[in-house]
């Protein structure tokens, strides 16, 4: 059963990618890059069975110090803070405004937590 769900999710993603590429070919279309700001292989992995999403501190990229935000973010993950893949996967949810835009523009360049945190 799990395999069928995974296959249908993959087919759906492929269909969406195909639709977006077709739309991109149109003269007046706007291309929207839907890749996550971390390796796509990581996005395919399921969350841990006991994982629940947290209310994460938000960072806009202007006022606060980025290192301070990273420390606050890791603390907010509490018992899951040791999982570097989860850190990276959830990090974009803590970003808004310019910081979020920058993370999306970095898609494919950030391969692990150390890339993000340095």
CORCOR-V833323 format. One record per pair of residues at least 24 apart in sequence whose ideal C-beta (glycine too) atoms are under 6 Angstrom apart, sorted by sequence separation. I is the first residue (numbers start at 1). J is the second residue. D is the distance in Angstrom with one decimal. If there is no record, write none. Layout:
<<I,J,D> <I,J,D>>
This chain:
<<88,113,4.9> <87,113,5.1> <88,116,5.8> <84,113,3.9> <59,94,6.0> <59,95,5.6> <60,96,5.1> <56,93,5.8> <60,97,4.2> <61,98,4.1> <56,94,4.1> <58,96,5.1> <61,99,3.3> <60,99,5.6> <59,99,5.1> <42,85,5.6> <42,89,5.7> <70,117,5.5> <38,88,4.8> <37,92,5.2> <37,103,4.2> <37,104,5.8> <37,106,5.6> <37,107,5.0> <35,107,4.4> <38,110,5.6> <39,111,5.8> <37,110,5.8>>
